[in-house]
Amino acid sequence: MIRLHTFPASLKGTPNPSQFCAKLETALRLAGVQHEVWYEMAPSNGPKGKLPFIEMEGERIGDSTLILYRLKEKLGVDLDRGLDETEKAQSHMIQRLVEERLSWVLAYSRWIDDANWPVVRRALFGGMRFPLSVIVPSSARKSVRAALHAQGIGRHSPEEIYDLGARDLSALSILLGEKDFFFGDKPTLADVSVFACLVNIIGPYLASPLKEAALGHDNLVRHTERMGELHAAKRQRRKIELTLAA
C-alpha cells in the first residue's frame, strides 16, 4: 500500500491548500492507485524537505512530478496513455506553465498579499499555541517571500505579478476552448495539474486580482467544477470500497 504524506485539508474551498498535494492525490484517485493518506504539518519530514511525498516498498519519494514518474515506471500509472507525442509535449508545457509560473503568482496572492495573509495564517497555523502561533507563521512567510524574490517574480510590483498570472490564465483558457478536458473526453495529467492550481485560486474565500481573472474565464471555471466532481466521486467510491472490505 502506498502511503501519501500531505498537508491536511485546512483551507475551505480546496481539497488541499497545496496545489502539489492536491495534484498528486487527484492523480492517484483518477488512476485508481490504492493509497492511504497521512497528514503532515512539517514539510521538513519529506525526503526533499517539502510535501507531498510517498512511501512505497520501503522507499520515500518526494516531489509530485518525480513521484508520478516513479509510479509510471513501477506500476504503469500513466494518465497520459493514449496521447500522441505532440500532445504529450503540449501536456508537458501546460504543466510547466502552471507549476513553474502560475503557482508563484498563487503563492504571492496568499502569503504576501496583505489582504489574504490573515485568512491564510488562521487556516494553516490557527491551531498552534503561543509562542509558536507567532513564530512559525512569521518564519514561513519570510521563507516564501525570500523564495519569491529568488525566483524573480517577487521582484515585481503587485500589478505586474497579477498581470503575469492573468496572462497565464488567458493562455490556458484559449488552449482548453470548449472542450471538457485539454485533450479530449478524458482527463489527463495536464487537467490534473491545472485543476490543482485553479481550485486553489477559485475555491477558497480569498479575493485577489488573480481570482478575478480566473473567474473571468467560464471554461476554466467549468473545468475546475468538472474535475472537482471527479475528485469527489473517486473519494466516495474509495470510502465505499473500504467499508465493504471491512
N, C-alpha and C positions, 0 to 999 in steps of 0.2 A: 504493500500500500504506500502510495506517495503521500508524504506529509508536507503540506503547503504552509509556510510561515508567512503571515501577512498582518498588516495593521488591522485592528478592529474597525467595524463599520460605524465610526463615531460621528460622522458628519451626515446629517439628514439630507436626503435627496440623491445620494450616490451610494452604490453598493460598497465602495471603498474610497476613502479620501485620497488614496494614492492611485493615480491613473495606471501605474505599472502593476500594482497589486490587482486592481480591477481587470486589467488586460489579461493577466495570467489566469486568474480564476475563471474568467469568461471563456478563455480558450480551452481550459481543461473541461469545463462543462459542455461546451459545444462539441468537443472531440470525444466526449463520453469517457474520459480518463478517471478512473476511480482514485479518489484522494480524500484525505481528511485535513481540515483546516485548524491550524494552531495560531492563535493571536499573539502578536508581539508588539511591544512598545519601544523596543531598543533596536534600531537598525544595526547597531554595532555587533549584535549577536550573529549577523549573517556573515558568510564567508567573504563577502566583498564590502562589508560594512554598510549594507543597505538592505531594504526589503523591496520585493519578496525574495525568498529563497525556498528551495525544496530539499527534502531528504529523500533519497531513493537508493535502495540497495547499499546502504551504508555510506553513501556519498552525499555531501552537502554541496548544492549547486546554486550560485547566485546569478542575478541579472535576468530579467524576464525573457529577453531575446535569446541569451545563451541557454537558458533553461529549455526553451522551445526547440532550439537546435538539438540539444541533447535528447529530448523526448522523441524527436523525429528519428534520430539515429538509433535510439534504444528500443522504442516502442512503435515506430512508424506513424507517430502522431503528425498529421500534415493537413492543416485546414486549407492549404493552397493546392491540394491534389486536384488535378483537372484543369488547372490554369496552364496556358502555353508559356513559353519562355518570355515573350514580350509582356504578357500580363503579370508574370512573376516579377519582372523588373519594375513594372509600374507599381505593383503592390509594395515592393521594397521601398520605392521612392515616397509613396504615401506614408508609410510607417515612419520613415526618417523625418519627413516634414512634421508629422505630429509629435514625434518623440524627441527630436533634436532641436526644434524651434518653438512650436506652439506650446509645448509643455513648459518652457521657460516663461512664456507670457502668462500662462496659468499660474505658475509659481509666484510670479510678481503680483498678480491680482489678489492672491491670498495672503502672502507673507509680508509684502512690503506696502501695498495699498492700505493707507491708514483707515479707510472706511470699512475694510473687511477684516483686518487683523484682529480686532477684539472678538469677533464671532469665531474665527478660526482658533484663536487661543483658548477660548472657553471649550470648544468642541474637542480639541486634541489634548488639552492639558488641564481641563477643569477638574479632573478627579484627583489631582496631586495635592499633597499637603504643603503648607508653608514650611520652609522657605523654597522647596523645590518648585512650587507653583509659580514662583517669581523667577528663579534662576534658570530653570530648564527652558521655558518658552523664550526668554530673552536670548539665551545662548543659541537656541535653534534658529531664531530669527536672524541673528548676526551671521550664522553659518550660511543661511540661504542668501542673505544679502551679499556676502563675500563670493559665493558660488555664481550668483547672477553677474557680479562685476567681472569675475574671472572669465566667464563665458562670453561676456561682451554686451549682452542685452541690458544688463544693469547699468551701463554707462549712458543709456539714452534717457530722454525725458519721458514722463508717463504718457504723453500724447504720442510720441514716436513708438513706444513699446506697444501700446494698444493698436496703433495703426498697422504695425507689423502683424499682430495677431489677426486683425480683421482681414488683411490680405491673404493670410494662410487659409482662413475660413472660406473666403470667396473662392479660392482655388479648389478647395475640397468640394464646395457646392457645385462648381462647374463640372468637376470630374464625375460626381455622383449623378447629376442630371435628374431624370425622372425614374431612374432605376431603383429597385428596392435595396439592392446592395451594389457595391462598386463593380463586381464582376459577374453579374447575372442574378439568378434567383436563389442563390445560397450564400450565406456569409463566409467570408474568407478572413485571413489574418489581418488584412487591411481594415475590414469592417470592425474587427475586434479592437484594433488599436485606436481607430477613430472614435468608436463608441466609448472606450475607456477614458479618453480625453474629453469628449463632448459631454458625457454625463456628469463629469466633474465641473464643467463650465456652466451647463444649463441647469442641472439638478438642484444643487444647494441654494439656499436662500442668501445669496451673496450677489449684490448688484455691482456691475462694473461695465465699462465700455466693451470689454471682451464678451460678456454675456449678451449685451445688447446686439453686438454684431452677429453672434451665433443665432440668436432668436430671429434675426432678420432673414435667415435662410430657411424657409419652410421645409425644404427637402432634408436638410441636416437635422432639423427637429424631428421630423418623421422617422428618419433613420435611427436616431437615438431612442425614440419610443419603441420602434420595432425591435431593435437589439435588446432593449431593456426587457421587453416581453419574453424574448427567447431566454435571456439570462434567468429571469424569474421562473419560467416554465421548467428549465433544466434543474433548477434548485428544488422546485416542488417535486419533480419526478424522483430526484435523488432521495428526498425525505421519505417518499412512499416506498422506495426500494429498501431503505434502511429499516423502515417499520416492518415490512414483510419479512425481511431477513431475521429480525429479532423474534 
